[in-house]
Amino acid sequence: MDLKSLIILVTGGGSGIGLELTRQLAALGNTVIICGRDAGRLAEAARLTGVQAIAGDVTLADNQDRILSDIQAQHGRLDLLINNAGIFLTYDFKNDPDTLQRIEREIAINATAPLTLTRRALPLLEKSAQPAVLFIGSGVAFVESPGTPVYSGTKALIHHCAQTLRHQLKPHGITVFEAMPPVVDTDMAKVLKSNNFKKMKPADLVRDILEGLRRNQNEMLLGQSRQIKLLSGIAPAFLFRQFAKTELH
């Protein structure tokens, strides 16, 4: 995939992996539209050359429609949709008083929103000469993660849906990519006090993702996610024990 002069939408583009994607893609001469709920972070990121910000909650249908309508009005097409927004919640499923709200919120942001936004974006994507969708998944799609009763399940769902959409959208000329990072050194990962997995730097991760896009690598296992997938097939109990040793705030 040629990563120049594209119209790109990055959800959750004001922080973490999304912000680094925004930086590197904008530096290549692309127009990067970012969306998110934190207006302050969006405004800061929008100071970068080539970056435009639209405040909005991608879990809300009317916000999705408004974001896409703005892109239609300003640019007339969308070349690359990057479903990056996500949350990582740790809690005791039985005893946490907010469990029900946490379940709904995590599934809405990590699973439902990427799929519904992708569906709504199809008409704009079909106006592109090389339309593509990138899902930011996770290596924990292949392992149960103690302490995070829903997170790994949402990433497993995205992994399987990305595989299915890759086949369904290919006849329409739309390429579906999935990047599966390991633990990344972002604010989201600060909940981990210590673990058995090396945190990957966001800049290194994004460089690998962009190289995968250039090579048209549909499924990108990045950093230690390769080992996680391998161990999930040959030593799942051992892998689970390694994750079980992870300390959480």
N, C-alpha and C positions, 0 to 999 in steps of 0.2 A: 504494500500500500504506500502510495506517495504521500508524505506528510507535509505538504506545502500548500499554502493558499486554500486551506480548508475552512469550512464553517463548522465549528465543534461546540457541542453542549456538554459541559461537565457538571453533573449533580454533586453537591457537596464540595464545590471547587474552592471554597474559602479557607480550607484548613487541611492538614494532614496530606495524605496521598493525593487528594484532589487538587490541593494548592500546588504541589510539585508537578503534577501533570499539566496544570494550567501554565506554570512558569516555562516548562520546557517546550510545550507545544506552541505557546505564544512566541517564544524565542526563535522558532523555526519559520515564523512569518504567517502563522495561521490566525484566524479570528476565533477567539475562545470566549464563549458565553458561559458564565458560571451562575449557578443558582443555589440557594440555600436559605436557611431561616435566620442566620446571624448577619444582620445588615452591616454591622461594624466590620466584620471580617471580609464580607463581600466588597465593601467600599475600599478597604485596604488593598485587596487583591486586584481590584479594578484600576488601580494606579499603574499597573503594568501595561506596557504598550501592547495593543491588540486584544485587550481583555475587556469584556462588557459584563456587567452584573445585573441580574434580575432577582430580586428578593421573592422567595416563594417556598412553600412547603410541598415537596413532591409527593407527599402522601395524600394530598387533597386533589380531587379530580379537576376542580375549577382552577386551581393553581397550575396544574399541568397544562390545561388548555390555554391559559393566559401566557405562560412561558413560550409555548410553541407558536401561539398567535403573534407574539412579539418577534420571534425569529422569522416567521413567514413575512411579516410586514417589512422588516429591516433587510432581510437577506434572500428571501424567496426559496431557500432550500436548507437542508441540513446534511452535511457530509458524514459526520461521525458523532454518534451519541455515546457518551461514556457514563454508564450507570455506576457511579462511585459512592454516592451517599450511603452511609451505614452507621449503625451503633453497635456497641459491644457491652452488654449488660451482664453483671454477675449478681446472683441472688440465690437465696434458699427457696426453692420452689414451693415447699410446704409452709414455711414459717414467715416469709417476707410478707408484710401486710399489703404491699403493692404488686404482688405477683401478677394478678389479672391484668392490670394496666401495663405492666412491663411486657407481658406476652404479646398483647395487642400492638404495642408500640414497636417492638423489635421486628415482628413479622411484617407490619405495615411498611417500615422503612427499608428493611433488608431484602424483603421478598416481593411483596405486593407492588410497591411503587416502581421498582425497575421494570417489572413486566407490563404494568398498565401504561407507564410512560413510553415504553418501547412500542406498544401497540398504537398509541395515539400519535407517535412520531412517524409512523410508516409513510403517510402521504408526503411529508416533507423529505424524508430520506429518499423516496423514489424519484425526487426531482434532482438528485445528485448523480454525477457521472460515476462515482465509486462509493456508494453508500455502505456504511458499516456501523455495527453496534459493538461496543466493548463492555462486558460485564466485569466489574472488579469483584472476584470471588475471594476464596481463601483456601489455604491448605487444610484448614480444619474441616473442610467438606468431607474429608476422608476419615475423620476420627471423632469420637464423642469427646467433648471437652467438659470435664467436671467443673462445677461452679458456674457454668454458663449454659443453663438447660435448654435454651432456644437458639443461641447464636450459630452453633455448628449445624443445626438442622436447617436454618435459613440458607446457609452457604451451600449445603448439599442440594437443597431445592434449586438454587440458582445454577449450580453445576449441571444438573440434569436438564433443566429448562434450556440452558444455553446450548446443550447438545441437540435437543429437539428443534429449537428455533434455527439452528445452523442448517438443518436439513429442510425445514419448511420455508425458510426465507431465501435459500439459495436460488430457486427458480425465478425469484423476483429480483435477482441481482444484488441482494443485500448480504454482506458477509458478517458473520457473527463470531466475535472473538471472546475469549474468557482468559483473564489473568488471575492466577491464584498465588498471591503472595504468602510468605511465611509471616511470623510476627514482625511488624514494622515499627521502627522507633518514632512513634507519633504520640500525640496526647491520648489517643484511644487506648494505647498499650500501657499507659502509666498505671492502670489498675493491676498490672502484673508486677509484683514486688520482685520476683525472681522466677526463672524457669529454666528448662533444660534446652532451650532453643535460642540461638543467637538472633538478636533483633537486626533486621536489615535497614540500612539507611534509605529514607525516601528517595533521595536523588539517584542512588544506585538502582533501586527498584524501578523507578520510572524510566531510566535509561534502558533497562532490560525490556520493559514493556514496549517502548517505542521501537526498539530493534525487532521485537517479535512482530509488531504491526508491519514494519517494513518488509519483513520476510514472509508475511501472510501466514504466520504461525497461529492457527486458530485457537489452540489450547496451550497456555503458557504456565508451566510449573516453575515457579521462581524461587531461588534460594533453597531453603530446606524443605520447601513443599514437595520437591522431588522425592526426598527420603521419606516424607510422611506418607505419600501415596504408595511408595514401594512397601514400607513397613505395614501399611494397612492391609496389604494382601498376604504378606508372609508371616507377620508377627503382630497381629492386631492387639493381643493382650499386653504384649510388651509396650507397644505404642501408647495404649491407654494408660498404663502405669506411669509412663513418662509425663503425660499430660496431668495425671492425678497428683504428681509431685509439685505442680505449679502452685505457688502461693499467690493468693489474691487479697487485695485490700478489702 
